[in-house]
Amino acid sequence: MGKDGHNAVRVTTTLTRQQHGELSRLGETHRVKVAWLVRHAVERLLDEANRGTLPLDFSSGEHHA
């Protein structure tokens, strides 16, 4: 995604305070923004799903639409 936002969609989610705090610390350590970390995590998840190596168990009932 370019900085101008072309070809992009904004997504909103809720994190626990602990998750946000850990992401913030990780971002500060590596000098990146939390948004970059989230985009990177999504990219990795999609890559793994496309390779058939998705490490998620959707049968646990913990996912929500």
GUZAFI-335994 format. One record per residue (C-alpha): residue number from 0; x, y, z. Coordinates in steps of 0.25 Angstrom, whole numbers, plus 5000, padded with zeros to 4 digits. Example, Ala and Ser with C-alpha at 12.3 -4.5 7.8 and 13.67 -1.06 7.14 Angstrom:
<atoms>
ATOM;0;5049;4982;5031
ATOM;1;5055;4996;5029
</atoms>
This chain:
<atoms>
ATOM;0;5000;5000;5000
ATOM;1;5005;5014;4996
ATOM;2;5005;5025;5006
ATOM;3;4994;5032;4998
ATOM;4;4985;5021;5002
ATOM;5;4981;5016;4987
ATOM;6;4977;5002;4986
ATOM;7;4975;5001;5001
ATOM;8;4963;4999;5011
ATOM;9;4963;5003;5025
ATOM;10;4959;4992;5036
ATOM;11;4956;4994;5050
ATOM;12;4958;4984;5061
ATOM;13;4959;4984;5076
ATOM;14;4971;4979;5084
ATOM;15;4973;4976;5098
ATOM;16;4981;4987;5106
ATOM;17;4992;4976;5107
ATOM;18;4993;4973;5092
ATOM;19;4993;4988;5089
ATOM;20;5004;4990;5099
ATOM;21;5013;4979;5094
ATOM;22;5011;4983;5080
ATOM;23;5015;4998;5084
ATOM;24;5027;4993;5091
ATOM;25;5031;4984;5079
ATOM;26;5029;4996;5070
ATOM;27;5037;5005;5078
ATOM;28;5048;4995;5079
ATOM;29;5049;4993;5064
ATOM;30;5045;5007;5060
ATOM;31;5032;5004;5053
ATOM;32;5018;5007;5055
ATOM;33;5007;4998;5061
ATOM;34;5000;4999;5048
ATOM;35;5012;4994;5040
ATOM;36;5013;4982;5050
ATOM;37;4998;4978;5048
ATOM;38;4999;4979;5033
ATOM;39;5012;4971;5033
ATOM;40;5005;4960;5042
ATOM;41;4993;4960;5032
ATOM;42;5002;4958;5020
ATOM;43;5009;4947;5027
ATOM;44;4996;4940;5031
ATOM;45;4991;4941;5016
ATOM;46;5004;4936;5011
ATOM;47;5003;4924;5020
ATOM;48;4988;4922;5017
ATOM;49;4991;4922;5002
ATOM;50;5002;4911;5004
ATOM;51;4993;4903;5012
ATOM;52;5001;4904;5025
ATOM;53;4991;4913;5033
ATOM;54;4994;4911;5047
ATOM;55;4980;4913;5052
ATOM;56;4969;4904;5057
ATOM;57;4956;4909;5053
ATOM;58;4949;4897;5060
ATOM;59;4951;4903;5074
ATOM;60;4939;4912;5072
ATOM;61;4947;4924;5076
ATOM;62;4946;4932;5063
ATOM;63;4935;4942;5061
ATOM;64;4930;4948;5048
</atoms>
